[in-house]
Amino acid sequence: MNKNEVLTEIVALLNKFEGCNCDYQGLLEDVIAECEDRIAGLECDNN
């Protein structure tokens, strides 16, 4: 999975939350942290 695929998945997840009144800030922060970890891992793999 490359960086663009990861970002596409993030956008898809965010779109699911649009219009949602639930409190998903904590979940969103977890998702972003996980994505940053994966992207950092991808960048390390590419070097």
SEDO-573548 format. One record per atom (N, C-alpha, C): residue number from 1; x, y, z; atom name. Coordinates in nm, 3 decimals, decimal comma, always signed. Layout:
% residues N
NUM | X | Y | Z | CA
...
//
This chain:
% residues 47
1 | +0,086 | -0,119 | +0,000 | N
1 | +0,000 | +0,000 | +0,000 | CA
1 | +0,089 | +0,124 | +0,000 | C
2 | +0,068 | +0,211 | -0,097 | N
2 | +0,150 | +0,332 | -0,103 | CA
2 | +0,081 | +0,448 | -0,031 | C
3 | +0,149 | +0,560 | -0,024 | N
3 | +0,097 | +0,675 | +0,052 | CA
3 | -0,037 | +0,722 | -0,004 | C
4 | -0,052 | +0,725 | -0,136 | N
4 | -0,178 | +0,770 | -0,195 | CA
4 | -0,293 | +0,678 | -0,157 | C
5 | -0,267 | +0,548 | -0,152 | N
5 | -0,372 | +0,454 | -0,112 | CA
5 | -0,411 | +0,475 | +0,034 | C
6 | -0,313 | +0,503 | +0,119 | N
6 | -0,341 | +0,530 | +0,259 | CA
6 | -0,427 | +0,655 | +0,271 | C
7 | -0,390 | +0,760 | +0,199 | N
7 | -0,465 | +0,886 | +0,206 | CA
7 | -0,606 | +0,867 | +0,152 | C
8 | -0,622 | +0,786 | +0,047 | N
8 | -0,755 | +0,759 | -0,007 | CA
8 | -0,841 | +0,691 | +0,098 | C
9 | -0,783 | +0,597 | +0,172 | N
9 | -0,858 | +0,530 | +0,278 | CA
9 | -0,898 | +0,627 | +0,388 | C
10 | -0,809 | +0,719 | +0,421 | N
10 | -0,839 | +0,820 | +0,523 | CA
10 | -0,959 | +0,903 | +0,479 | C
11 | -0,957 | +0,949 | +0,355 | N
11 | -1,068 | +1,030 | +0,303 | CA
11 | -1,198 | +0,951 | +0,307 | C
12 | -1,192 | +0,824 | +0,269 | N
12 | -1,312 | +0,740 | +0,272 | CA
12 | -1,367 | +0,730 | +0,414 | C
13 | -1,277 | +0,712 | +0,511 | N
13 | -1,321 | +0,705 | +0,651 | CA
13 | -1,383 | +0,837 | +0,696 | C
14 | -1,320 | +0,947 | +0,661 | N
14 | -1,371 | +1,078 | +0,701 | CA
14 | -1,508 | +1,103 | +0,641 | C
15 | -1,528 | +1,060 | +0,516 | N
15 | -1,657 | +1,080 | +0,450 | CA
15 | -1,768 | +1,007 | +0,523 | C
16 | -1,737 | +0,893 | +0,584 | N
16 | -1,837 | +0,818 | +0,659 | CA
16 | -1,885 | +0,898 | +0,780 | C
17 | -1,799 | +0,984 | +0,834 | N
17 | -1,833 | +1,060 | +0,954 | CA
17 | -1,904 | +1,191 | +0,924 | C
18 | -1,908 | +1,232 | +0,798 | N
18 | -1,972 | +1,359 | +0,764 | CA
18 | -2,118 | +1,357 | +0,805 | C
19 | -2,161 | +1,461 | +0,873 | N
19 | -2,300 | +1,471 | +0,915 | CA
19 | -2,331 | +1,390 | +1,039 | C
20 | -2,229 | +1,328 | +1,097 | N
20 | -2,250 | +1,247 | +1,218 | CA
20 | -2,242 | +1,338 | +1,340 | C
21 | -2,339 | +1,325 | +1,428 | N
21 | -2,341 | +1,408 | +1,549 | CA
21 | -2,266 | +1,343 | +1,664 | C
22 | -2,217 | +1,220 | +1,641 | N
22 | -2,148 | +1,151 | +1,750 | CA
22 | -2,012 | +1,217 | +1,778 | C
23 | -1,960 | +1,192 | +1,896 | N
23 | -1,831 | +1,248 | +1,935 | CA
23 | -1,721 | +1,154 | +1,888 | C
24 | -1,664 | +1,184 | +1,774 | N
24 | -1,563 | +1,095 | +1,717 | CA
24 | -1,424 | +1,158 | +1,717 | C
25 | -1,406 | +1,269 | +1,790 | N
25 | -1,277 | +1,338 | +1,789 | CA
25 | -1,165 | +1,245 | +1,836 | C
26 | -1,189 | +1,172 | +1,945 | N
26 | -1,087 | +1,081 | +1,996 | CA
26 | -1,054 | +0,972 | +1,896 | C
27 | -1,159 | +0,915 | +1,836 | N
27 | -1,139 | +0,811 | +1,735 | CA
27 | -1,061 | +0,867 | +1,617 | C
28 | -1,096 | +0,986 | +1,574 | N
28 | -1,029 | +1,049 | +1,461 | CA
28 | -0,881 | +1,069 | +1,492 | C
29 | -0,850 | +1,113 | +1,613 | N
29 | -0,710 | +1,131 | +1,651 | CA
29 | -0,635 | +0,998 | +1,648 | C
30 | -0,701 | +0,891 | +1,693 | N
30 | -0,639 | +0,758 | +1,689 | CA
30 | -0,612 | +0,716 | +1,545 | C
31 | -0,710 | +0,740 | +1,458 | N
31 | -0,695 | +0,703 | +1,317 | CA
31 | -0,580 | +0,780 | +1,254 | C
32 | -0,573 | +0,911 | +1,281 | N
32 | -0,466 | +0,993 | +1,225 | CA
32 | -0,330 | +0,946 | +1,276 | C
33 | -0,321 | +0,915 | +1,405 | N
33 | -0,195 | +0,867 | +1,461 | CA
33 | -0,153 | +0,736 | +1,395 | C
34 | -0,249 | +0,646 | +1,377 | N
34 | -0,220 | +0,517 | +1,313 | CA
34 | -0,173 | +0,539 | +1,169 | C
35 | -0,239 | +0,629 | +1,098 | N
35 | -0,201 | +0,657 | +0,959 | CA
35 | -0,062 | +0,719 | +0,953 | C
36 | -0,032 | +0,809 | +1,044 | N
36 | +0,101 | +0,870 | +1,046 | CA
36 | +0,208 | +0,764 | +1,070 | C
37 | +0,178 | +0,670 | +1,161 | N
37 | +0,273 | +0,561 | +1,188 | CA
37 | +0,296 | +0,478 | +1,063 | C
38 | +0,187 | +0,445 | +0,993 | N
38 | +0,198 | +0,363 | +0,873 | CA
38 | +0,272 | +0,436 | +0,763 | C
39 | +0,242 | +0,565 | +0,746 | N
39 | +0,311 | +0,643 | +0,642 | CA
39 | +0,459 | +0,654 | +0,676 | C
40 | +0,491 | +0,675 | +0,803 | N
40 | +0,632 | +0,680 | +0,843 | CA
40 | +0,700 | +0,547 | +0,813 | C
41 | +0,628 | +0,437 | +0,836 | N
41 | +0,682 | +0,305 | +0,806 | CA
41 | +0,704 | +0,287 | +0,657 | C
42 | +0,610 | +0,337 | +0,577 | N
42 | +0,624 | +0,328 | +0,432 | CA
42 | +0,745 | +0,407 | +0,385 | C
43 | +0,763 | +0,526 | +0,442 | N
43 | +0,877 | +0,609 | +0,402 | CA
43 | +1,008 | +0,541 | +0,439 | C
44 | +1,009 | +0,473 | +0,554 | N
44 | +1,130 | +0,401 | +0,595 | CA
44 | +1,157 | +0,285 | +0,499 | C
45 | +1,051 | +0,216 | +0,457 | N
45 | +1,067 | +0,103 | +0,366 | CA
45 | +1,120 | +0,147 | +0,231 | C
46 | +1,085 | +0,266 | +0,190 | N
46 | +1,125 | +0,314 | +0,057 | CA
46 | +1,270 | +0,358 | +0,052 | C
47 | +1,330 | +0,387 | +0,167 | N
47 | +1,468 | +0,437 | +0,169 | CA
47 | +1,569 | +0,325 | +0,174 | C
//
